[in-house]
Amino acid sequence: MKEPKRLYRSVKNKVICGVCGGIGEYFAVDPVLIRLIWIFLMMFQSWRYLFHSLVGFSLVGGSLFFYIIAAAIIPKSPEI
């Protein structure tokens, strides 16, 4: 029986904590693309204002907050 696909923080494609690398491995895309999308969404002005009006803090701070939460919640990959 095939084991279900799981999201892990990457050990081999990590820059800071391996969150973007793990997301890239999960969706079978280049982790650099995930990092570029993350940076683009952080810097895109209309998203920042929309996020600030809904949540109360800027998207840059919010994205950093969500990255830290993801790094704490997503387990490290058991593969070495």
Secondary structure, DSSP 8 states (H G I E B T S, - for coil): --------B-SSS-SSSSHHHHHHHHHTS-HHHHHHHHHHHHH-HHHHHHHHHHHSS-HHHHHHHHHHHHHHHS-B-S--
